[in-house]
Amino acid sequence: MKNNDINGHYSRIESSTKVKGEIMSEGDFRIDGTLEGSIKTKGKVVVGKEGSVKGAVSCSSADVEGKINGNLFVSQTLNLRSTSLIDGDVVIGKLIVESGATFNATCSMNKEGKKADFKVVKKPDDTHEKTA
């Protein structure tokens, strides 16, 4: 059993579920629904065919069949399946791309093995005074 698995199962966002906010986890995570926000885990992130992430992702490895729109930091291997769609800034250790994947990203290799350190910046609310 992997160190990040809990009884061999992923923490999971089901296909009928939409989550807004920040997720922090020690284990592996699977997204088949929608996440608007960020996820930071020491484990693996799997985005299923119907899964969608709009925000930052930080993990040790990722396997993507669905959509990610935002910053993506993968310290080890990012595996893009043929149905995946990536838009954003990507920092990875290794990249595997299947034919058919859409990869609209600024990509750099993380040769030093650095860990991601991103902050979630909230949008100002409508009552915030706007200046020129």
N, CA, C and O of each residue as an XYZ file, in Angstrom:
528
protein
N       0.842     -1.181      0.000
C       0.000      0.000      0.000
C       0.880      1.235      0.000
O       1.883      1.293      0.711
N       0.502      2.225     -0.802
C       1.266      3.453     -0.865
C       1.156      4.218      0.444
O       0.191      4.083      1.197
N       2.160      5.009      0.680
C       2.193      5.823      1.878
C       1.076      6.856      1.905
O       0.583      7.203      2.979
N       0.666      7.359      0.728
C      -0.337      8.409      0.664
C      -1.768      7.893      0.601
O      -2.707      8.670      0.774
N      -1.954      6.621      0.361
C      -3.300      6.060      0.277
C      -3.852      5.787      1.674
O      -3.112      5.447      2.597
N      -5.145      5.939      1.803
C      -5.841      5.554      3.021
C      -6.665      4.340      2.666
O      -7.686      4.457      1.989
N      -6.234      3.173      3.117
C      -6.883      1.909      2.787
C      -7.010      1.706      1.279
O      -7.977      1.099      0.818
N      -6.044      2.209      0.506
C      -6.052      2.013     -0.935
C      -7.018      2.893     -1.694
O      -7.215      2.670     -2.889
N      -7.641      3.895     -1.057
C      -8.628      4.754     -1.698
C      -8.143      6.192     -1.763
O      -7.400      6.661     -0.900
N      -8.587      6.882     -2.818
C      -8.336      8.307     -2.967
C      -9.399      9.082     -2.201
O     -10.523      8.603     -2.049
N      -9.060     10.273     -1.716
C     -10.092     11.234     -1.351
C     -10.685     11.662     -2.674
O      -9.976     11.697     -3.680
N     -11.977     11.993     -2.705
C     -12.624     12.113     -4.007
C     -13.696     13.198     -4.045
O     -14.447     13.388     -3.088
N     -13.751     13.909     -5.182
C     -14.861     14.795     -5.501
C     -15.627     14.099     -6.623
O     -15.125     13.967     -7.739
N     -16.837     13.660     -6.321
C     -17.648     12.902     -7.272
C     -18.138     13.772     -8.426
O     -18.120     14.999     -8.335
N     -18.573     13.138     -9.505
C     -18.972     13.848    -10.723
C     -20.143     14.807    -10.523
O     -20.253     15.795    -11.250
N     -21.005     14.542     -9.571
C     -22.156     15.416     -9.330
C     -21.857     16.504     -8.299
O     -22.772     17.193     -7.849
N     -20.581     16.668     -7.920
C     -20.208     17.588     -6.853
C     -19.379     18.754     -7.377
O     -18.496     18.583     -8.218
N     -19.686     19.953     -6.855
C     -18.931     21.159     -7.174
C     -18.419     21.740     -5.862
O     -19.194     21.986     -4.937
N     -17.107     21.957     -5.788
C     -16.483     22.475     -4.574
C     -15.826     23.812     -4.891
O     -15.146     23.954     -5.907
N     -16.035     24.801     -4.005
C     -15.359     26.090     -4.106
C     -14.506     26.255     -2.855
O     -14.998     26.105     -1.737
N     -13.218     26.567     -3.047
C     -12.367     26.800     -1.892
C     -11.004     26.163     -2.032
O     -10.575     25.802     -3.128
N     -10.336     26.032     -0.914
C      -8.972     25.522     -0.861
C      -8.971     24.141     -0.208
O      -9.532     23.955      0.872
N      -8.338     23.177     -0.872
C      -8.218     21.822     -0.337
C      -6.755     21.560     -0.025
O      -5.882     21.774     -0.866
N      -6.493     21.098      1.181
C      -5.149     20.693      1.574
C      -5.253     19.263      2.074
O      -6.116     18.941      2.891
N      -4.358     18.397      1.574
C      -4.440     16.986      1.900
C      -3.042     16.384      1.989
O      -2.107     16.871      1.353
N      -2.909     15.349      2.760
C      -1.648     14.608      2.835
C      -1.642     13.450      1.844
O      -0.580     12.962      1.459
N      -2.832     13.011      1.434
C      -2.936     11.818      0.601
C      -3.303     12.113     -0.835
O      -3.348     13.267     -1.261
N      -3.566     11.038     -1.583
C      -3.935     11.123     -2.982
C      -5.362     11.660     -3.111
O      -6.183     11.493     -2.209
N      -5.646     12.308     -4.249
C      -6.942     12.954     -4.432
C      -7.427     12.741     -5.859
O      -6.645     12.877     -6.800
N      -8.691     12.414     -6.033
C      -9.288     12.235     -7.361
C     -10.432     13.224     -7.532
O     -11.269     13.383     -6.643
N     -10.457     13.895     -8.698
C     -11.488     14.886     -8.979
C     -12.252     14.445    -10.224
O     -11.710     14.440    -11.329
N     -13.508     14.077    -10.029
C     -14.395     13.735    -11.135
C     -15.468     14.798    -11.306
O     -16.172     14.807    -12.316
N     -15.602     15.690    -10.338
C     -16.547     16.807    -10.394
C     -15.822     18.090    -10.734
O     -14.906     18.095    -11.556
N     -16.233     19.185    -10.099
C     -15.664     20.494    -10.375
C     -15.064     21.089     -9.109
O     -15.695     21.088     -8.052
N     -13.838     21.597     -9.225
C     -13.178     22.316     -8.138
C     -12.868     23.715     -8.625
O     -12.135     23.888     -9.598
N     -13.425     24.725     -7.951
C     -13.080     26.117     -8.205
C     -12.303     26.585     -6.987
O     -12.885     26.876     -5.941
N     -10.996     26.655     -7.126
C     -10.142     27.006     -6.004
C      -8.800     26.337     -6.172
O      -8.285     26.235     -7.285
N      -8.236     25.884     -5.080
C      -6.907     25.278     -5.158
C      -6.869     23.948     -4.422
O      -7.670     23.684     -3.525
N      -5.922     23.127     -4.824
C      -5.663     21.879     -4.120
C      -4.156     21.748     -3.953
O      -3.388     21.937     -4.897
N      -3.756     21.424     -2.743
C      -2.345     21.227     -2.421
C      -2.230     19.926     -1.638
O      -2.807     19.785     -0.560
N      -1.469     18.967     -2.198
C      -1.317     17.675     -1.551
C       0.097     17.147     -1.758
O       0.761     17.474     -2.742
N       0.540     16.337     -0.826
C       1.838     15.677     -0.966
C       1.715     14.431     -1.834
O       2.720     13.834     -2.220
N       0.490     14.045     -2.136
C       0.227     12.840     -2.916
C      -0.023     13.133     -4.381
O       0.424     14.144     -4.922
N      -0.748     12.222     -5.005
C      -1.072     12.279     -6.433
C      -2.453     12.895     -6.617
O      -3.354     12.673     -5.808
N      -2.612     13.672     -7.691
C      -3.917     14.208     -8.066
C      -4.317     13.575     -9.395
O      -3.545     13.581    -10.354
N      -5.531     13.029     -9.441
C      -6.096     12.470    -10.666
C      -7.317     13.308    -11.012
O      -8.221     13.476    -10.192
N      -7.337     13.836    -12.243
C      -8.505     14.554    -12.733
C      -9.144     13.661    -13.790
O      -8.584     13.446    -14.865
N     -10.332     13.143    -13.462
C     -11.036     12.227    -14.357
C     -11.524     12.912    -15.612
O     -11.431     14.134    -15.734
N     -12.045     12.133    -16.546
C     -12.487     12.624    -17.856
C     -13.503     13.752    -17.728
O     -13.463     14.697    -18.515
N     -14.398     13.680    -16.772
C     -15.423     14.710    -16.559
C     -14.981     15.732    -15.512
O     -15.726     16.667    -15.219
N     -13.794     15.573    -14.948
C     -13.310     16.455    -13.898
C     -12.819     17.789    -14.435
O     -12.352     17.889    -15.570
N     -12.936     18.827    -13.583
C     -12.528     20.164    -13.973
C     -11.966     20.898    -12.751
O     -12.559     20.880    -11.673
N     -10.816     21.541    -12.941
C     -10.214     22.349    -11.886
C      -9.970     23.736    -12.448
O      -9.319     23.897    -13.480
N     -10.505     24.743    -11.753
C     -10.254     26.132    -12.120
C      -9.537     26.751    -10.926
O     -10.169     27.199     -9.969
N      -8.201     26.769    -10.997
C      -7.403     27.276     -9.888
C      -6.064     26.589     -9.838
O      -5.655     25.946    -10.805
N      -5.380     26.715     -8.726
C      -4.021     26.194     -8.565
C      -4.021     24.744     -8.096
O      -4.837     24.344     -7.265
N      -3.082     23.960     -8.649
C      -2.892     22.570     -8.241
C      -1.421     22.381     -7.894
O      -0.543     22.750     -8.674
N      -1.155     21.809     -6.729
C       0.207     21.494     -6.316
C       0.213     20.072     -5.763
O      -0.541     19.754     -4.843
N       1.079     19.206     -6.335
C       1.091     17.808     -5.932
C       2.420     17.166     -6.316
O       3.256     17.787     -6.971
N       2.603     15.911     -5.897
C       3.829     15.205     -6.268
C       3.744     14.642     -7.681
O       4.731     14.672     -8.416
N       2.572     14.127     -8.074
C       2.365     13.645     -9.435
C       0.902     13.845     -9.809
O       0.037     13.956     -8.940
N       0.633     13.889    -11.124
C      -0.739     14.112    -11.577
C      -1.011     13.309    -12.836
O      -0.139     13.136    -13.687
N      -2.237     12.825    -12.933
C      -2.725     12.095    -14.093
C      -4.018     12.796    -14.514
O      -5.007     12.766    -13.782
N      -4.011     13.429    -15.696
C      -5.124     14.295    -16.088
C      -5.811     13.765    -17.343
O      -5.181     13.565    -18.381
N      -7.121     13.544    -17.220
C      -7.966     13.220    -18.363
C      -8.933     14.368    -18.651
O      -9.424     14.495    -19.773
N      -9.212     15.205    -17.646
C     -10.172     16.302    -17.760
C      -9.490     17.638    -18.000
O      -8.512     17.723    -18.743
N     -10.022     18.700    -17.352
C      -9.575     20.065    -17.607
C      -8.932     20.684    -16.364
O      -9.406     20.500    -15.243
N      -7.849     21.418    -16.590
C      -7.251     22.246    -15.545
C      -7.005     23.618    -16.150
O      -6.348     23.743    -17.184
N      -7.538     24.650    -15.494
C      -7.330     26.024    -15.918
C      -6.728     26.768    -14.730
O      -7.448     27.162    -13.812
N      -5.412     26.962    -14.745
C      -4.740     27.633    -13.641
C      -3.308     27.160    -13.512
O      -2.801     26.432    -14.365
N      -2.662     27.579    -12.440
C      -1.276     27.194    -12.187
C      -1.204     25.748    -11.721
O      -2.013     25.296    -10.911
N      -0.213     25.032    -12.251
C      -0.045     23.614    -11.942
C       1.409     23.361    -11.576
O       2.310     23.613    -12.377
N       1.637     22.860    -10.361
C       2.990     22.521     -9.916
C       3.014     21.037     -9.568
O       2.337     20.591     -8.641
N       3.810     20.278    -10.328
C       3.928     18.837    -10.114
C       5.408     18.540     -9.920
O       6.198     18.665    -10.856
N       5.784     18.149     -8.715
C       7.208     17.965     -8.420
C       7.804     16.755     -9.129
O       9.013     16.713     -9.357
N       6.976     15.767     -9.484
C       7.485     14.584    -10.183
C       6.920     14.528    -11.601
O       7.373     15.284    -12.461
N       5.948     13.659    -11.874
C       5.481     13.412    -13.241
C       4.057     13.906    -13.474
O       3.149     13.621    -12.693
N       3.877     14.658    -14.572
C       2.561     15.064    -15.047
C       2.247     14.216    -16.276
O       2.979     14.249    -17.265
N       1.155     13.458    -16.205
C       0.738     12.574    -17.286
C      -0.559     13.122    -17.875
O      -1.597     13.121    -17.213
N      -0.493     13.598    -19.139
C      -1.663     14.154    -19.808
C      -2.238     13.124    -20.765
O      -1.584     12.727    -21.729
N      -3.457     12.696    -20.496
C      -4.150     11.731    -21.360
C      -4.708     12.439    -22.591
O      -4.728     13.669    -22.639
N      -5.154     11.687    -23.572
C      -5.602     12.246    -24.852
C      -6.789     13.191    -24.715
O      -6.982     14.049    -25.577
N      -7.591     13.063    -23.659
C      -8.775     13.904    -23.481
C      -8.501     15.133    -22.614
O      -9.412     15.923    -22.368
N      -7.281     15.307    -22.154
C      -6.980     16.402    -21.225
C      -6.880     17.746    -21.926
O      -6.547     17.831    -23.108
N      -7.181     18.811    -21.152
C      -7.068     20.182    -21.630
C      -6.434     20.994    -20.505
O      -7.006     21.106    -19.420
N      -5.255     21.560    -20.758
C      -4.522     22.322    -19.754
C      -4.331     23.746    -20.260
O      -3.843     23.953    -21.371
N      -4.717     24.736    -19.439
C      -4.485     26.151    -19.707
C      -3.866     26.758    -18.467
O      -4.453     26.688    -17.387
N      -2.673     27.363    -18.600
C      -2.081     28.020    -17.445
C      -0.575     27.936    -17.420
O       0.065     27.657    -18.434
N      -0.017     28.178    -16.254
C       1.425     28.078    -16.030
C       1.718     26.755    -15.352
O       1.087     26.403    -14.355
N       2.691     26.012    -15.906
C       2.972     24.665    -15.428
C       4.449     24.535    -15.085
O       5.317     24.915    -15.871
N       4.725     23.991    -13.896
C       6.087     23.639    -13.479
C       6.055     22.164    -13.129
O       5.251     21.737    -12.300
N       6.931     21.373    -13.760
C       6.884     19.922    -13.604
C       8.269     19.327    -13.476
O       9.268     19.963    -13.812
N       8.319     18.098    -12.988
C       9.564     17.334    -12.992
C       9.726     16.616    -14.321
O      10.769     16.724    -14.965
N       8.682     15.873    -14.739
C       8.656     15.149    -16.015
C       7.288     15.346    -16.639
O       6.299     15.552    -15.935
N       7.234     15.280    -17.976
C       5.978     15.471    -18.688
C       5.758     14.332    -19.669
O       6.636     14.012    -20.470
N       4.572     13.717    -19.599
C       4.166     12.674    -20.539
C       2.859     13.150    -21.175
O       1.879     13.405    -20.475
N       2.852     13.269    -22.512
C       1.675     13.777    -23.212
C       1.227     12.766    -24.262
O       2.000     12.399    -25.146
N      -0.035     12.315    -24.161
C      -0.606     11.433    -25.166
C      -1.092     12.263    -26.352
O      -1.442     13.433    -26.197
N      -1.111     11.662    -27.514
C      -1.623     12.312    -28.713
C      -3.078     12.699    -28.498
O      -3.879     11.896    -28.021
N      -3.415     13.940    -28.855
C      -4.780     14.430    -28.689
C      -4.944     15.361    -27.508
O      -5.934     16.090    -27.441
N      -4.013     15.361    -26.581
C      -4.093     16.248    -25.420
C      -3.930     17.695    -25.865
O      -3.183     17.979    -26.802
N      -4.629     18.615    -25.193
C      -4.496     20.039    -25.466
C      -3.682     20.660    -24.337
O      -4.063     20.586    -23.169
N      -2.554     21.276    -24.700
C      -1.617     21.816    -23.712
C      -1.304     23.259    -24.082
O      -0.342     23.529    -24.800
N      -2.129     24.191    -23.583
C      -1.943     25.620    -23.816
C      -1.340     26.215    -22.551
O      -2.050     26.809    -21.739
N      -0.042     26.056    -22.385
C       0.567     26.431    -21.119
C       1.980     26.945    -21.305
O       2.665     26.621    -22.275
N       2.391     27.753    -20.348
C       3.793     28.097    -20.202
C       4.360     27.022    -19.300
O       3.890     26.841    -18.176
N       5.364     26.306    -19.778
C       5.846     25.137    -19.045
C       7.337     25.260    -18.758
O       8.115     25.669    -19.620
N       7.723     24.902    -17.539
C       9.146     24.845    -17.202
C       9.408     23.601    -16.374
O       8.535     23.108    -15.658
N      10.625     23.110    -16.489
C      11.029     21.910    -15.760
C      11.595     22.321    -14.407
O      12.352     23.286    -14.299
N      11.219     21.583    -13.396
C      11.690     21.826    -12.035
C      12.875     20.905    -11.780
O      12.711     19.832    -11.198
N      14.048     21.306    -12.203
C      15.227     20.457    -12.107
C      15.767     20.340    -10.687
O      16.438     19.363    -10.355
N      15.478     21.330     -9.849
C      16.017     21.323     -8.485
C      15.145     20.550     -7.502
O      15.526     20.385     -6.343
N      13.993     20.079     -7.938
C      13.100     19.331     -7.050
C      12.441     20.206     -6.005
O      12.118     19.732     -4.916
N      12.234     21.495     -6.321
C      11.615     22.421     -5.373
C      10.176     22.037     -5.109
O       9.516     21.429     -5.952
N       9.700     22.394     -3.944
C       8.302     22.185     -3.599
C       7.541     23.467     -3.901
O       8.088     24.564     -3.797
N       6.288     23.322     -4.272
C       5.473     24.483     -4.616
C       5.111     25.262     -3.366
O       4.868     24.699     -2.299
N       5.085     26.553     -3.532
C       4.629     27.419     -2.453
C       3.794     28.513     -3.092
O       4.310     29.570     -3.455
N       2.493     28.252     -3.227
C       1.629     29.257     -3.828
C       0.658     29.753     -2.780
O       0.347     29.057     -1.814
N       0.189     30.964     -2.986
C      -0.787     31.560     -2.094
C      -2.060     31.809     -2.875
O      -2.016     32.180     -4.048
N      -3.181     31.607     -2.232
C      -4.462     31.866     -2.853
C      -4.780     33.340     -2.639
O      -4.848     33.807     -1.502
N      -4.973     34.068     -3.733
C      -5.292     35.485     -3.661
C      -6.767     35.650     -3.964
O      -7.243     35.271     -5.035
N      -7.482     36.220     -3.012
C      -8.915     36.408     -3.198
C      -9.169     37.662     -4.020
O      -8.437     38.647     -3.920
N     -10.217     37.609     -4.834
C     -10.616     38.766     -5.622
C     -11.265     39.780     -4.691
O     -11.953     39.398     -3.744
N     -11.053     41.072     -4.948
C     -11.732     42.071     -4.128
C     -13.237     41.996     -4.355
O     -13.691     41.716     -5.464
N     -13.995     42.244     -3.316
C     -15.450     42.193     -3.470
C     -15.942     43.441     -4.203
O     -15.178     44.382     -4.420
N     -17.210     43.442     -4.580
C     -17.787     44.534     -5.362
C     -17.830     45.846     -4.589
O     -17.903     46.910     -5.204
N     -17.787     45.802     -3.265
C     -17.838     47.024     -2.467
C     -16.474     47.682     -2.353
O     -16.355     48.785     -1.821
N     -15.445     47.007     -2.851
C     -14.103     47.554     -2.817
C     -14.001     48.779     -3.727
O     -14.417     48.728     -4.885
N     -13.450     49.876     -3.208
C     -13.330     51.097     -3.989
C     -12.336     50.896     -5.124
O     -11.224     50.408     -4.927
N     -12.765     51.282     -6.301
C     -11.899     51.153     -7.466
C     -11.274     52.505     -7.764
O     -11.931     53.544     -7.701
N      -9.964     52.464     -8.096
C      -9.276     53.699     -8.443
C      -8.748     53.579     -9.869
O      -8.614     52.477    -10.401
N      -8.460     54.689    -10.464
C      -7.996     54.700    -11.857
C      -6.587     54.259    -12.002
O      -6.064     54.219    -13.116
